[in-house]
Amino acid sequence: MVRQTRQRAAVADALAGLDDFRSAQQIHDLLRGDGIEIGLATVYRTLAMLASEGVVDSIRTPDGEQVYRRCAVTGHHHHLVCRVCGRAVEIDGPGVETWAGRVAAEQGFSDVEHTLELTGVCAQCRGADSGLSPAPK
């Protein structure tokens, strides 16, 4: 069990108030803006710990940045993420689970884990304009 610190609680609280994925830097800036003294390295370590415990989801953006969001669904699941506005929908993928297990078994692997993020353009952004700029919030 990991000891709960004031900084870890602050990161968890900040994530609880967000609906979208945010980078460690964005979360750090948000906390500092709220007057919370916390180092960026502490934010990174806390996010990594929360992700490993399954408390937060972590995905990689198309430009390679790792972003985080408090998970609304418990258990293993996947995401469909809008490439324009960043909106994410949690999805269940039983077909993916079956396929991953089959491929692993065919190759002689066991205890296989996987991550899957689907990206696309959401209906709101698709209708915003032909230039695929973010839809107004």
HUBELNOR-V925452 format. One record per residue. OMEGA is omega in whole degrees, -180 to 180 (* if undefined). D_CENTER is the distance of its C-alpha to the mean C-alpha in Angstrom with 1 decimal. Layout:
OMEGA&D_CENTER / OMEGA&D_CENTER
This chain:
-180&22.7 / 180&21.1 / 179&23.1 / 177&21.5 / 178&22.3 / -179&22.5 / 179&19.9 / 178&17.4 / -180&18.2 / 179&17.8 / 180&14.2 / 179&13.5 / 179&15.6 / 179&14.0 / -179&10.5 / -179&12.7 / -178&14.2 / 177&11.3 / -175&10.4 / 178&8.2 / 179&5.4 / 177&7.7 / 177&9.0 / 179&11.0 / 179&14.1 / 179&13.3 / 177&12.7 / -180&15.8 / 179&17.7 / 180&16.9 / 180&18.2 / 177&21.2 / 177&22.0 / 177&22.3 / -179&24.7 / 179&22.8 / -179&24.0 / 179&21.2 / 179&20.9 / 179&18.0 / 178&18.4 / 178&18.0 / 179&14.7 / -179&13.5 / -179&15.2 / 179&13.9 / 178&10.2 / 179&11.2 / -180&13.3 / 177&11.0 / -180&8.6 / 177&11.9 / 180&13.2 / 180&10.6 / 178&10.2 / 173&6.6 / 178&3.7 / 176&3.2 / 178&4.5 / 180&7.8 / 179&9.4 / 178&13.0 / 173&14.5 / -179&12.9 / 176&10.8 / 179&7.8 / -170&5.3 / 176&3.7 / 175&4.5 / -174&7.4 / 178&7.7 / -178&10.6 / 176&11.8 / -179&13.2 / -177&13.9 / 178&12.8 / -178&11.3 / -178&9.8 / 169&8.4 / -171&10.8 / 176&9.8 / 180&12.7 / -177&13.8 / -174&15.8 / 179&14.3 / 178&10.5 / -179&10.8 / 177&8.6 / 177&10.5 / -177&10.0 / 175&12.9 / -177&15.2 / -177&16.7 / 177&19.8 / 178&21.4 / -180&18.8 / 180&19.4 / -180&23.1 / -179&23.0 / 179&21.0 / 179&23.5 / -180&26.4 / 179&25.6 / -180&25.1 / 179&28.3 / -179&30.2 / 178&29.3 / 180&30.3 / 173&26.8 / 179&25.8 / -175&23.0 / 173&20.5 / 178&16.7 / 170&14.4 / -180&11.1 / 172&11.3 / 174&9.6 / 178&12.4 / 179&12.9 / 178&15.8 / -177&17.3 / -178&17.2 / -179&20.7 / -180&20.7 / 180&20.1 / -179&22.5 / -176&25.1 / 175&24.7 / -176&26.8 / 180&27.6 / 178&26.0 / 173&22.4 / -178&21.8 / 176&19.2 / 179&20.6 / -180&21.8 / *&19.9
